[in-house]
Structures are given as C-alpha cells and as structure tokens.
Amino acid sequence: MTTKNSRRDHKDDICFLTMKAMILTGIRRIEITEKPVPEISQSDEVLIRIRSVGVCGSDIHYYNEGKIGSQVVKFPFTFGHECSGIVEKTGSGVKRLKTGDRVAIDPAMPCYNCSQCRRGRYHTCLNLRFLGCPGQAEGCLSEYIVMPERSCYKIDNTMPFDIATLSEPLSIGLYATELAGNVQGRKIGILGSGPIGVSVMLMALHRGAGRVFMTDLIDERLSLASSMGAHWTGNPLKQDIVGDIKREEPELLDVVFECCGKQEATDQAVKLLKPGGMLVIAGIPSFSEWKFSAEDIRRKEITIRNVRRQNEMVQPTLDILSAGKINPEKMITHTFDLDHVSDAFELVAGYRDGVMKAMIHL
C-alpha cells in the first residue's frame, strides 16, 4: 500500500508518485520539497532521471538577487540548467532515444518555427523556453525532468555524467570562440577565470589560439587555469594587468573575452585590445548597463560581440570531449549530494575554497 509521500523507484514502473526537488523560496533560501514527478505531455518528449547538475553563475544571480535583468524569480521556483541523466521513458514520437540511454542536455527549448529559428538563430528564438529560467521552465535541481528529444544528446557509457554536464558551459566557450572568428595563432585575453572563462580557454586552445592571457581575483582559479593551458595569468588586485600584458605583448591582443560580468573588466579589455581588435562579452553582469570609452572604441575601431548561450554547440562539444581533444576534468573542484545543495550554493556564491565548478550528484 502506498501513502501520499511514498516513492516508487522501479526502473520499469514510471508511475512515480513524488520526487525530491530543490526549490528557491527566497533570496539565499533553498528548501528540499516533494513534488509530483513530471509527466510526458507531448509525443516528442522524454522523461529523464537526473544524475548530475552543475551550479552556474546565472543560478547564483537568482540565488543572490532573485533576478537577471528583466527575468525575475517568482518564488517558489526550481532552478538549475546544467545537467545530464538517463532516459526513463519516451513519448510516442521519439525517434533517436530509448529507455536507458545516457544523455547530456541542452537547456534551450526553441520553437523551431519563429522568424529567428527560421534564420538558424535558435538561441534567440522568440518563443524560447530555457531550463531554470523564470517564466519559461522549471529547472533541473530535481530527480526527474521532462525535455524535448531535440534538447537531449546521447552520450556513450565511457563519458562520466559530470563531464556530460560540463558540455553546457563548454559549448558556450566553443560558441564564444567561433564568434571571434579564426583564432589560429592569435593573442587572446580572457578576463575572468571561472567556469566560462576556462571553457573559453580550452576551446580557444583547441582551435589553435596563440598565447592566452587570463585574469581573475582568485589565485586558486589562476593556478588552475595555468595548469590547464593558460600561458600567462594575473590578479588585478595585485598587479597592473594592462601594463604587465603590454610588456609581454607590446602590440596588445587580438581578441579579449569578458567572462566575469564586471565593468572593470570591460574597461581593461578595451585597453588591452590592439586597433581592429574584438571584444567578446560572455559574462552576465548584475547591473543593467555597460559603459565604454567612446574615444577608445572609436579610435581603435573595436568590434564588440555578445554571446547568447550556446547556439547549437552541444553536439560539437560532445564530439570534442569524446575524441579526447580537451580535458576539462580539473574544472570540477567540489561535489555535493542533493541534500546539501544549500552548501553548494553558499560555497559558489562566496567564491570559497578555490571553487571552480561545484557539481550536485543525484
């Protein structure tokens, strides 16, 4: 006999009653709750048992501030969008996946019908739904989620779930470097050595970048970036970043990626770029407006590009990972179970213990 809160976890019986989920109930407040397991409602959907969830900087914005720009959390809310898992059930129209398949997940769910989608700009879909985004879709910090098949990418049995989860930030890194054009042999700056900055670095090196200069306020992150391939690292709190890099590269840098969402970083970026250089903004700021020196960007004829998520780069990223062309394992510095999600968010929000990427295992 089952009761209201009992849980059935039989692999061949998908009539689950409830599941654990982590919900954001207020600023810096997370609670464990029991929720109904979501049901497949469309023929192209799959039910996924989540195995690994990464804590992202955008999740921290929701945790700390309850919003990112105009996207405001209505509490309570299940958040999280970096994840991987196992297919438990498929809709009648699912073609590529079957029960038991291991999958990495692209959190974006475009409509594929609007004017942006018809142009191949699925990441700026006019009807886009995104995991863990207020007003769009509940997040993946729960034991089960339902996703469209097209947002799920099969992985082989040799790829750990944590690495599959990293395909989300890594795919943003790949897209950012592709926006920068041909980086072969070029001098690259990356301001912010967190997960996105390191993802950009790994993909830039994979694509043949020349010297890579990285900055961060946390020395442990700089050491990690150096061990993973950065040629030069510096801490703005301790040195003159622009002056020191200029001594290394008198003609300055070809491309600078802003990966921390700080005004000071974009100011540095403009000063670090050579005439005709490109600034690629991947960081998400907590404020509403960037400011630029009109004279500097005009006289140098600086190109500025913005990164909007990963734009169909998950499969190419998984291919790169499967071929062993990059090794992101060192990015994972901390792991937690579902009952200690609050500890994970406090750690990441406080930049404590040299954290790079915290993973939550379900």
Stockholm file with secondary structure:
# STOCKHOLM 1.0

chainA/1-362         MTTKNSRRDHKDDICFLTMKAMILTGIRRIEITEKPVPEISQSDEVLIRIRSVGVCGSDIHYYNEGKIGSQVVKFPFTFGHECSGIVEKTGSGVKRLKTGDRVAIDPAMPCYNCSQCRRGRYHTCLNLRFLGCPGQAEGCLSEYIVMPERSCYKIDNTMPFDIATLSEPLSIGLYATELAGNVQGRKIGILGSGPIGVSVMLMALHRGAGRVFMTDLIDERLSLASSMGAHWTGNPLKQDIVGDIKREEPELLDVVFECCGKQEATDQAVKLLKPGGMLVIAGIPSFSEWKFSAEDIRRKEITIRNVRRQNEMVQPTLDILSAGKINPEKMITHTFDLDHVSDAFELVAGYRDGVMKAMIHL
#=GR chainA/1-362 SS CCCTTCCCCCTTCCCCCEEEEEEEEETTEEEEEEEECCCCCSTTEEEEEEEEEECCHHHHHHHHHSEETTEECCSSEECCCEEEEEEEEECTTCCSCCTTCEEEECCEECCSCSHHHHTTCGGGCTTCEEBTBTTTBCCSCBSEEEEEGGGEEEECTTSCHHHHHHHHHHHHHHHHHHHTCCCTTCCEEEECCSHHHHHHHHHHHHTTCCCEEEECSCHHHHHHHHHTTCSEEECTTTSCHHHHHHHHCTTCEEEEEECSCCHHHHHHHHHHEEEEEEEEECCCCSSSCCCCCHHHHHHTTCEEEECCSCSSCHHHHHHHHHTTSCCCGGGEEEEEEGGGHHHHHHHHHTTGGGCSEEEEEC
#=GC SS_cons         CCCTTCCCCCTTCCCCCEEEEEEEEETTEEEEEEEECCCCCSTTEEEEEEEEEECCHHHHHHHHHSEETTEECCSSEECCCEEEEEEEEECTTCCSCCTTCEEEECCEECCSCSHHHHTTCGGGCTTCEEBTBTTTBCCSCBSEEEEEGGGEEEECTTSCHHHHHHHHHHHHHHHHHHHTCCCTTCCEEEECCSHHHHHHHHHHHHTTCCCEEEECSCHHHHHHHHHTTCSEEECTTTSCHHHHHHHHCTTCEEEEEECSCCHHHHHHHHHHEEEEEEEEECCCCSSSCCCCCHHHHHHTTCEEEECCSCSSCHHHHHHHHHTTSCCCGGGEEEEEEGGGHHHHHHHHHTTGGGCSEEEEEC
//
